[in-house]
Amino acid sequence: MDLSVVIVNYQTFELTKNTINSIFEYDYPFELEVIVVDNASSDDSLSRLQDYFGDRVRFIASAENNGFAAGNNQALRVVEARYVLLLNSDTIVWENTLENIYNYMEDHKDVGTCGCRVLLENGELDKACKRSFPNVKNSFFRLFHIPTNSADDNYNLDNLPDDEIYEIDCLTGAFMFMRKEALDTAGLLDETFFMYGEDIDLCYRIKNSGWKIIYYGESKITHLKGASSKKQKSKLIYEFYRAMYIYYKKHHAEESSFIVNIVVYIGIAVLCILKLFLNLFKKKD
């Protein structure tokens, strides 16, 4: 097998079906398989997907939902392909995207993982698809919405073109095309992260293992990100800020002073509480 596409499903039959169909719509000059991990859905989405795709898709049914990272890892532990693609269940793959990135990875053996241009439903760029690693400085400016023209604070790399190919720090977990050898070197997703942050952490470890991370802006997918509701579930808000805490503590706390660490931890907690409070007054779509 050349490429294993891993998709985590959680009660999203239509979205997951459309994502898989967007892959199967095209022919490929390499062997490809799709693995769907169902994260203990409480609806009938798993059985419906099994009935719809049959043996065209490989299914793994999780006994419990331990998060996005844990769901992906169930598939990553059994993958034997040379490449693996982590793909969100709410994406649409464009024509030639997988083939173009596959060929690029074949031609550039020092690349550990590659992403593409990720477009939101309205056609705008999902800025998470090309990022610098978060640090104390750029996180401060971003979290408090303070405008800055400093290149050191450009977390979303807005100064770089969206439609070109170049090396970056971090991709989005919605689309991560990885060399299996690089994944074996860096290790699986950190299951301490329930959702959010696990993609940044994995990119950090892949890059620290000596592999390049490439943004391939010439190819695209569509990400139906946040399409369901303007009002977020409290758990998602909590997990977003919890991921910040985990990532900072894991990669930056030891190199920072005690005072800086306390300020960062308090800042994350205050922002989380504030966001949870404001979310109470938002209306659902």
Secondary structure per residue as TSV (DSSP state, phi and psi in degrees):
chain	resnum	aa	ss	phi	psi
A	1	M	-	360.0	135.0
A	2	D	-	-90.3	-41.8
A	3	L	E	-139.1	129.2
A	4	S	E	-110.2	122.6
A	5	V	E	-97.8	120.3
A	6	V	E	-107.3	124.2
A	7	I	E	-127.2	128.8
A	8	V	E	-96.2	125.0
A	9	N	E	-107.3	134.8
A	10	Y	S	-141.5	91.5
A	11	Q	S	59.9	39.2
A	12	T	-	-131.8	61.5
A	13	F	H	-54.8	-54.3
A	14	E	H	-62.7	-46.0
A	15	L	H	-62.7	-47.5
A	16	T	H	-63.6	-42.3
A	17	K	H	-58.5	-45.7
A	18	N	H	-66.8	-36.0
A	19	T	H	-63.0	-48.6
A	20	I	H	-64.8	-41.6
A	21	N	H	-62.1	-33.3
A	22	S	H	-67.6	-25.7
A	23	I	H	-77.3	-49.1
A	24	F	H	-71.2	-9.7
A	25	E	T	-66.2	-22.4
A	26	Y	S	-118.3	160.5
A	27	D	-	-97.2	151.9
A	28	Y	-	-131.2	146.1
A	29	P	S	-85.1	26.4
A	30	F	S	-150.4	164.5
A	31	E	-	-81.6	132.7
A	32	L	E	-135.1	141.7
A	33	E	E	-131.6	153.2
A	34	V	E	-114.9	127.3
A	35	I	E	-115.5	122.2
A	36	V	E	-107.2	122.8
A	37	V	E	-101.2	117.8
A	38	D	E	-90.8	121.4
A	39	N	-	-87.1	59.8
A	40	A	-	56.5	48.0
A	41	S	-	-60.2	139.2
A	42	S	S	-94.4	0.0
A	43	D	S	-101.6	-160.8
A	44	D	S	-102.6	20.5
A	45	S	H	-63.0	-37.6
A	46	L	H	-63.9	-50.2
A	47	S	H	-63.7	-36.1
A	48	R	H	-67.9	-39.7
A	49	L	H	-65.9	-39.6
A	50	Q	H	-64.1	-41.8
A	51	D	H	-66.2	-37.6
A	52	Y	H	-73.6	-44.2
A	53	F	H	-98.9	-21.5
A	54	G	G	58.6	-136.6
A	55	D	G	-85.0	8.8
A	56	R	G	-72.9	-20.3
A	57	V	S	-124.9	142.9
A	58	R	E	-94.8	126.0
A	59	F	E	-111.7	140.6
A	60	I	E	-126.4	121.5
A	61	A	E	-100.5	115.3
A	62	S	-	-81.1	140.8
A	63	A	S	-74.2	-25.1
A	64	E	S	-150.2	158.4
A	65	N	-	-91.8	100.6
A	66	N	-	-102.8	14.8
A	67	G	-	110.1	171.6
A	68	F	H	-65.7	-44.8
A	69	A	H	-63.1	-45.8
A	70	A	H	-64.4	-37.7
A	71	G	H	-63.1	-47.8
A	72	N	H	-61.4	-39.4
A	73	N	H	-62.9	-29.9
A	74	Q	H	-59.6	-38.0
A	75	A	H	-78.3	-41.5
A	76	L	H	-61.5	-27.9
A	77	R	T	-70.9	-20.8
A	78	V	T	-112.4	-3.8
A	79	V	-	-69.5	136.0
A	80	E	-	-121.3	1.4
A	81	A	S	-70.5	161.9
A	82	R	S	-73.0	-27.0
A	83	Y	E	-130.5	151.4
A	84	V	E	-135.2	137.1
A	85	L	E	-114.3	119.5
A	86	L	E	-85.3	120.9
A	87	L	E	-132.9	128.7
A	88	N	-	-66.3	152.9
A	89	S	T	-77.9	-3.8
A	90	D	T	-115.8	41.5
A	91	T	E	-123.6	160.0
A	92	I	E	-126.1	122.4
A	93	V	E	-87.4	129.1
A	94	W	-	-83.0	161.3
A	95	E	T	-60.1	137.6
A	96	N	T	73.7	-4.5
A	97	T	H	-62.7	-51.5
A	98	L	H	-65.2	-40.7
A	99	E	H	-64.9	-44.0
A	100	N	H	-62.3	-44.2
A	101	I	H	-72.5	-36.9
A	102	Y	H	-58.3	-47.7
A	103	N	H	-63.8	-38.0
A	104	Y	H	-63.8	-43.7
A	105	M	H	-64.8	-36.6
A	106	E	H	-64.1	-35.1
A	107	D	H	-86.5	-13.5
A	108	H	-	-129.4	89.1
A	109	K	T	-72.9	-9.7
A	110	D	T	-92.2	1.1
A	111	V	E	-89.8	122.7
A	112	G	E	-87.2	-37.0
A	113	T	E	-151.3	151.4
A	114	C	E	-138.4	139.2
A	115	G	E	-116.5	-179.6
A	116	C	E	-132.6	179.5
A	117	R	E	-74.3	120.7
A	118	V	E	-105.6	119.0
A	119	L	E	-104.9	138.4
A	120	L	E	-75.6	171.5
A	121	E	T	-60.1	-29.1
A	122	N	T	-86.3	3.9
A	123	G	S	91.7	-8.0
A	124	E	-	-78.9	157.9
A	125	L	B	-71.9	133.9
A	126	D	-	-79.3	104.8
A	127	K	G	-63.6	-15.0
A	128	A	G	-70.3	-10.7
A	129	C	G	-78.3	-12.9
A	130	K	S	-147.3	113.6
A	131	R	B	-141.6	159.2
A	132	S	-	-87.2	162.1
A	133	F	-	-67.5	140.8
A	134	P	-	-69.3	142.5
A	135	N	-	-141.0	-179.0
A	136	V	H	-59.7	-42.6
A	137	K	H	-68.8	-56.9
A	138	N	H	-69.2	-28.0
A	139	S	H	-68.2	-37.7
A	140	F	H	-61.0	-50.0
A	141	F	H	-64.4	-37.4
A	142	R	H	-72.7	-45.7
A	143	L	H	-66.4	-34.4
A	144	F	T	-99.6	10.6
A	145	H	T	53.4	44.7
A	146	I	-	-95.8	117.9
A	147	P	-	-67.7	140.8
A	148	T	-	-149.2	146.8
A	149	N	-	-104.5	6.6
A	150	S	-	-75.6	132.1
A	151	A	G	-64.4	-27.7
A	152	D	G	-67.1	-21.6
A	153	D	G	-104.7	9.8
A	154	N	-	-86.6	77.4
A	155	Y	T	-60.9	-41.6
A	156	N	T	-89.6	5.3
A	157	L	-	53.1	43.5
A	158	D	T	-64.1	-18.5
A	159	N	T	-79.2	-9.2
A	160	L	S	-102.2	145.2
A	161	P	-	-64.9	147.9
A	162	D	T	-81.4	-19.5
A	163	D	T	-112.7	23.9
A	164	E	S	-120.9	-179.8
A	165	I	E	-117.4	126.4
A	166	Y	E	-164.3	165.8
A	167	E	E	-81.4	138.7
A	168	I	-	-136.4	-174.0
A	169	D	S	-91.2	-45.0
A	170	C	B	-143.0	138.1
A	171	L	-	-107.8	177.0
A	172	T	-	-95.6	144.2
A	173	G	T	-67.0	-8.5
A	174	A	T	-67.1	-25.3
A	175	F	E	-154.9	102.0
A	176	M	E	-130.4	106.4
A	177	F	E	-94.0	106.4
A	178	M	E	-115.6	143.9
A	179	R	E	-75.9	128.0
A	180	K	H	-58.9	-34.7
A	181	E	H	-62.1	-39.1
A	182	A	H	-68.5	-39.9
A	183	L	H	-63.9	-40.8
A	184	D	H	-63.6	-34.0
A	185	T	H	-72.1	-44.4
A	186	A	H	-82.3	-27.8
A	187	G	-	99.5	167.0
A	188	L	S	-71.4	175.8
A	189	L	-	-61.4	144.2
A	190	D	-	-79.8	113.9
A	191	E	T	-77.3	-0.4
A	192	T	T	-63.8	-32.0
A	193	F	-	-79.8	123.8
A	194	F	S	-76.7	-52.2
A	195	M	S	-157.4	155.0
A	196	Y	S	76.5	136.7
A	197	G	S	88.0	-25.0
A	198	E	H	-67.4	-28.8
A	199	D	H	-70.7	-41.3
A	200	I	H	-64.3	-44.4
A	201	D	H	-61.1	-42.8
A	202	L	H	-67.3	-42.7
A	203	C	H	-59.4	-41.0
A	204	Y	H	-59.3	-44.4
A	205	R	H	-72.6	-36.9
A	206	I	H	-63.5	-45.7
A	207	K	H	-66.3	-39.9
A	208	N	H	-68.7	-16.0
A	209	S	T	-86.6	1.1
A	210	G	T	100.1	5.2
A	211	W	-	-96.1	151.5
A	212	K	E	-86.2	149.3
A	213	I	E	-117.3	124.1
A	214	I	E	-117.6	136.1
A	215	Y	E	-96.6	117.9
A	216	Y	E	-105.9	85.1
A	217	G	E	-75.7	-3.7
A	218	E	E	-81.1	-13.0
A	219	S	E	-122.5	157.9
A	220	K	E	-138.3	158.4
A	221	I	E	-134.6	164.7
A	222	T	E	-107.7	135.2
A	223	H	E	-117.0	115.3
A	224	L	-	-82.2	59.2
A	225	K	T	-75.2	127.0
A	226	G	T	61.9	28.8
A	227	A	-	-78.3	-18.1
A	228	S	S	-79.6	-36.8
A	229	S	-	-162.2	145.1
A	230	K	S	-77.0	-27.3
A	231	K	S	-88.6	119.7
A	232	Q	-	-85.6	151.6
A	233	K	-	-70.4	142.1
A	234	S	H	-57.3	-36.2
A	235	K	H	-62.9	-37.8
A	236	L	H	-66.9	-40.0
A	237	I	H	-63.3	-46.2
A	238	Y	H	-58.7	-45.5
A	239	E	H	-67.1	-31.4
A	240	F	H	-61.3	-48.8
A	241	Y	H	-77.2	-29.5
A	242	R	H	-63.7	-38.0
A	243	A	H	-63.2	-37.9
A	244	M	H	-59.2	-46.0
A	245	Y	H	-61.7	-45.6
A	246	I	H	-62.4	-46.6
A	247	Y	H	-63.6	-46.0
A	248	Y	H	-62.7	-46.9
A	249	K	H	-62.7	-37.1
A	250	K	H	-73.3	-39.2
A	251	H	H	-114.1	-15.7
A	252	H	T	-129.1	-18.9
A	253	A	G	-62.2	-39.4
A	254	E	G	-67.7	-28.6
A	255	E	G	-91.0	-4.0
A	256	S	S	-107.4	159.0
A	257	S	-	-74.5	164.7
A	258	F	H	-59.5	-41.6
A	259	I	H	-64.3	-45.1
A	260	V	H	-60.7	-43.0
A	261	N	H	-61.6	-44.1
A	262	I	H	-62.1	-43.5
A	263	V	H	-62.0	-43.4
A	264	V	H	-62.8	-47.4
A	265	Y	H	-63.3	-42.4
A	266	I	H	-65.8	-41.6
A	267	G	H	-60.0	-44.5
A	268	I	H	-62.2	-43.9
A	269	A	H	-63.9	-43.2
A	270	V	H	-64.4	-44.5
A	271	L	H	-63.9	-38.7
A	272	C	H	-63.1	-47.8
A	273	I	H	-62.4	-41.8
A	274	L	H	-63.7	-43.7
A	275	K	H	-66.5	-38.6
A	276	L	H	-63.9	-40.1
A	277	F	H	-66.2	-46.8
A	278	L	H	-65.4	-31.4
A	279	N	H	-66.1	-24.7
A	280	L	T	-61.4	-27.1
A	281	F	T	-99.5	0.9
A	282	K	-	-82.0	147.2
A	283	K	-	-97.2	146.3
A	284	K	-	-72.9	152.3
A	285	D	-	-65.8	360.0
